[in-house]
């Protein structure tokens, strides 16, 4: 088989292999993990704003309160 099948052929000259990638310092992924966890904890532990609680389902809360307040007429 010839060089047309996609396999490397000895007749083609290739340059030297590229230099290896530099090692990532271990403090960089650790910093990313700490920042990610800190933001997640702040978000999870923060109180919801009044706007978010008021816009939930205003009709459902008042309907449930009205249903509990009215006695059944049997």
C-alpha positions in Angstrom: 0.0 0.0 0.0 1.2 3.5 -0.7 1.2 6.7 1.2 -2.4 7.5 0.2 -4.0 5.4 3.0 -3.4 8.1 5.6 -0.6 6.3 7.4 2.7 8.2 8.0 5.3 7.4 5.5 9.1 7.5 6.0 9.6 9.5 2.8 8.0 12.6 4.4 10.2 14.7 6.6 8.6 15.9 9.8 10.0 18.6 12.1 11.1 18.0 15.7 8.3 17.2 18.2 6.8 20.2 19.9 8.0 21.0 23.4 6.0 19.6 26.3 3.3 21.7 27.8 4.3 23.6 31.0 2.9 22.1 34.2 0.0 24.0 35.8 0.9 25.2 39.3 -1.2 23.4 41.9 -2.3 26.7 43.5 -4.2 27.7 40.4 -6.9 24.9 40.4 -7.0 25.1 44.2 -7.8 28.8 43.9 -10.5 28.1 41.4 -12.1 25.5 43.7 -12.0 27.8 46.7 -13.6 30.6 44.7 -16.3 28.3 43.3 -17.1 26.9 46.8 -17.1 30.3 48.4 -19.5 31.8 45.8 -21.7 28.7 46.1 -21.9 28.9 49.9 -22.6 32.6 49.8 -25.4 32.0 47.3 -26.9 29.1 49.2 -26.7 30.8 52.6 -28.0 34.2 51.6 -31.5 35.2 52.3 -33.8 35.6 49.3 -34.7 39.1 48.5 -38.3 40.4 49.2 -38.9 40.8 45.5 -38.2 37.1 44.9 -40.6 36.0 47.6 -43.3 38.4 46.6 -43.3 37.4 43.0 -43.6 33.6 43.7 -47.3 32.8 43.3 -49.3 35.6 44.9 -52.7 34.0 44.0 -51.9 30.6 45.4 -50.9 31.8 48.9 -54.1 33.9 49.3 -56.3 31.2 47.9 -54.9 28.6 50.4 -55.4 31.1 53.2 -59.0 31.8 52.1 -59.8 28.1 51.8 -58.6 27.4 55.3 -60.5 30.4 56.8 -63.9 29.5 55.3 -65.9 26.9 57.1 -67.5 24.2 55.0 -71.3 24.5 54.5 -72.5 20.9 55.0 
